Protein backbone atom coordinates (compact mmCIF):
# COMPACT_ATOMS: atom_id res chain seq x y z
CA UNK A 1 0.00 0.00 0.00
CA UNK A 2 2.79 2.43 0.89
CA UNK A 3 4.40 1.68 -2.47
CA UNK A 4 1.21 2.82 -4.21
CA UNK A 5 1.58 6.25 -2.59
CA UNK A 6 4.51 6.72 -4.95
CA UNK A 7 2.79 5.33 -8.06
CA UNK A 8 3.22 7.22 -11.31
CA UNK A 9 -0.56 7.11 -11.69
CA UNK A 10 -1.74 10.06 -9.59
CA UNK A 11 -5.20 8.51 -9.19
CA UNK A 12 -3.70 5.34 -7.73
CA UNK A 13 -1.51 7.41 -5.40
CA UNK A 14 -4.55 9.40 -4.23
CA UNK A 15 -6.55 6.20 -3.65
CA UNK A 16 -3.64 4.78 -1.65
CA UNK A 17 -3.57 7.96 0.46
CA UNK A 18 -7.28 7.56 1.16
CA UNK A 19 -6.72 3.93 2.20
CA UNK A 20 -3.81 4.89 4.47
CA UNK A 21 -5.91 7.64 6.06
CA UNK A 22 -8.67 5.13 6.71
CA UNK A 23 -6.28 2.58 8.20
CA UNK A 24 -4.53 5.18 10.35
CA UNK A 25 -7.86 6.44 11.63
CA UNK A 26 -9.35 3.10 12.56
CA UNK A 27 -6.48 0.72 13.04
CA UNK A 28 -5.03 2.02 16.27
CA UNK A 29 -1.43 2.41 17.30
CA UNK A 30 -0.15 -0.96 15.98
CA UNK A 31 -1.49 -0.17 12.50
CA UNK A 32 0.01 3.31 12.61
CA UNK A 33 3.32 1.82 13.71
CA UNK A 34 3.28 -0.59 10.77
CA UNK A 35 2.53 2.28 8.38
CA UNK A 36 5.33 4.43 9.82
CA UNK A 37 7.74 1.48 9.69
CA UNK A 38 6.84 0.97 6.02
CA UNK A 39 7.75 4.58 5.20
CA UNK A 40 4.25 6.02 4.90
CA UNK A 41 5.15 9.39 6.43
CA UNK A 42 7.81 10.18 3.83
CA UNK A 43 5.66 8.87 0.96
CA UNK A 44 2.66 10.94 2.11
CA UNK A 45 4.77 14.10 2.37
CA UNK A 46 6.03 13.54 -1.17
CA UNK A 47 2.45 13.09 -2.34
CA UNK A 48 1.51 16.46 -0.80
CA UNK A 49 4.05 18.13 -3.07
CA UNK A 50 3.14 16.36 -6.29
CA UNK A 51 1.65 18.75 -8.81
CA UNK A 52 -0.11 15.95 -10.70
CA UNK A 53 -2.17 14.85 -7.69
CA UNK A 54 -5.59 16.49 -7.35
CA UNK A 55 -6.35 18.43 -4.17
CA UNK A 56 -8.63 15.63 -2.97
CA UNK A 57 -5.69 13.20 -3.00
CA UNK A 58 -3.57 15.71 -1.15
CA UNK A 59 -6.36 16.11 1.42
CA UNK A 60 -6.31 12.34 1.98
CA UNK A 61 -2.54 12.50 2.46
CA UNK A 62 -2.96 15.31 5.00
CA UNK A 63 -5.61 13.32 6.90
CA UNK A 64 -3.33 10.30 6.93
CA UNK A 65 -0.42 12.36 8.25
CA UNK A 66 -2.59 13.93 10.92
CA UNK A 67 -3.88 10.54 12.04
CA UNK A 68 -0.38 9.07 12.13
CA UNK A 69 0.79 12.08 14.14
CA UNK A 70 -2.09 11.72 16.58
CA UNK A 71 -1.19 8.09 17.32
CA UNK A 72 1.91 8.87 19.39
CA UNK A 73 4.62 11.39 20.08
CA UNK A 74 7.12 9.23 18.22
CA UNK A 75 4.92 9.22 15.15
CA UNK A 76 4.48 13.00 15.36
CA UNK A 77 8.24 13.43 15.36
CA UNK A 78 8.52 11.06 12.39
CA UNK A 79 5.95 13.10 10.44
CA UNK A 80 7.74 16.35 11.27
CA UNK A 81 11.13 14.87 10.35
CA UNK A 82 9.66 13.67 7.04
CA UNK A 83 9.15 17.35 6.18
CA UNK A 84 5.37 17.63 6.50
CA UNK A 85 5.16 21.12 8.00
CA UNK A 86 6.06 23.19 4.94
CA UNK A 87 3.78 21.51 2.37
CA UNK A 88 0.91 21.33 4.86
CA UNK A 89 1.30 25.04 5.61
CA UNK A 90 1.41 25.93 1.92
CA UNK A 91 -1.64 23.82 1.12
CA UNK A 92 -3.56 25.22 4.10
CA UNK A 93 -3.03 28.67 2.60
CA UNK A 94 -3.89 27.69 -0.99
CA UNK A 95 -6.66 25.09 -0.78
CA UNK A 96 -10.33 25.92 -1.20
CA UNK A 97 -10.94 23.60 1.76
CA UNK A 98 -7.98 24.10 4.13
CA UNK A 99 -9.50 22.02 6.96
CA UNK A 100 -7.60 18.74 6.43
CA UNK A 101 -4.29 20.56 6.14
CA UNK A 102 -4.96 22.67 9.23
CA UNK A 103 -6.06 19.62 11.22
CA UNK A 104 -2.83 17.82 10.32
CA UNK A 105 -0.84 20.90 11.37
CA UNK A 106 -2.76 20.99 14.66
CA UNK A 107 -1.72 17.39 15.31
CA UNK A 108 1.89 18.39 14.70
CA UNK A 109 1.62 21.47 16.93
CA UNK A 110 0.55 19.32 19.83
CA UNK A 111 3.83 17.45 19.41
CA UNK A 112 5.74 20.70 19.73
CA UNK A 113 3.72 21.64 22.81
CA UNK A 114 4.43 18.25 24.40
CA UNK A 115 8.14 18.65 23.66
CA UNK A 116 8.19 22.06 25.34
CA UNK A 117 6.43 20.70 28.41
CA UNK A 118 8.94 17.86 28.66
CA UNK A 119 11.84 20.26 28.18
CA UNK A 120 10.51 22.50 30.97
CA UNK A 121 10.13 19.51 33.29
CA UNK A 122 13.70 18.43 32.55
CA UNK A 123 15.02 21.95 33.14
CA UNK A 124 13.10 22.24 36.43
CA UNK A 125 14.49 18.90 37.56
CA UNK A 126 18.01 20.00 36.71
CA UNK A 127 17.57 23.23 38.65
CA UNK A 128 16.59 21.29 41.75
CA UNK A 129 19.55 18.95 41.40
CA UNK A 130 22.21 21.56 40.65
CA UNK A 131 22.73 23.09 44.13
CA UNK A 132 23.24 19.68 45.83
CA UNK A 133 25.52 18.54 43.02
CA UNK A 134 27.50 21.78 43.07
CA UNK A 135 27.97 21.63 46.85
CA UNK A 136 29.24 18.04 46.61
CA UNK A 137 31.70 18.90 43.86
CA UNK A 138 32.82 22.15 45.45
CA UNK A 139 32.39 21.87 49.25
CA UNK A 140 33.41 25.49 49.77
CA UNK A 141 30.53 26.64 47.50
CA UNK A 142 27.07 27.04 48.90
CA UNK A 143 24.00 27.98 46.88
CA UNK A 144 23.63 31.19 48.84
CA UNK A 145 27.10 32.30 47.63
CA UNK A 146 26.04 33.12 44.23
C-alpha positions, 0 to 999 in steps of 0.5 A, spaced: 500 500 500 505 504 501 508 503 495 502 505 491 503 512 494 509 513 490 505 510 483 506 514 477 498 514 476 496 520 480 489 517 481 492 510 484 496 514 489 490 518 491 486 512 492 492 509 496 492 515 500 485 515 502 486 507 504 492 509 508 488 515 512 482 510 513 487 505 516 490 510 520 484 512 523 481 506 525 487 501 526 489 504 532 497 504 534 499 498 531 497 499 525 500 506 525 506 503 527 506 498 521 505 504 516 510 508 519 515 502 519 513 501 512 515 509 510 508 512 509 510 518 512 515 520 507 511 517 501 505 521 504 509 528 504 512 527 497 504 526 495 503 532 498 508 536 493 506 532 487 503 537 482 499 531 478 495 529 484 488 532 485 487 536 491 482 531 494 488 526 493 492 531 497 487 532 502 487 524 503 494 525 504 494 530 509 488 526 513 493 520 513 499 524 516 494 527 521 492 521 524 499 518 524 501 524 528 495 523 533 497 516 534 503 517 538 509 522 540 514 518 536 509 518 530 508 525 530 516 526 530 517 522 524 511 526 520 515 532 522 522 529 520 519 527 514 518 534 512 510 535 512 510 542 516 512 546 509 507 543 504 501 542 509 502 550 511 502 551 503 496 547 502 492 550 508 493 557 505 492 555 498 486 550 498 479 551 497 478 547 503 484 548 508 480 544 513 484 537 512 491 541 512 490 545 518 487 539 522 494 535 520 498 541 522 494 541 529 496 534 530 503 536 529 503 542 533 501 538 539 507 534 538 511 541 539 507 543 545 508 536 548 516 537 547 516 544 550 512 541 556 517 535 557 523 540 556 521 544 561 520 539 566 527 536 565 530 543 566 526 544 572 528 537 575 536 540 573 535 546 577 533 542 583 539 537 582 544 543 581 545 546 588 546 539 591 551 537 586 555 543 586 555 543 593 558 536 593 563 537 587 565 544 590 564 543 598 566 550 599 561 553 595 554 554 597 548 555 593 547 562 597 554 564 595 552 566 588 
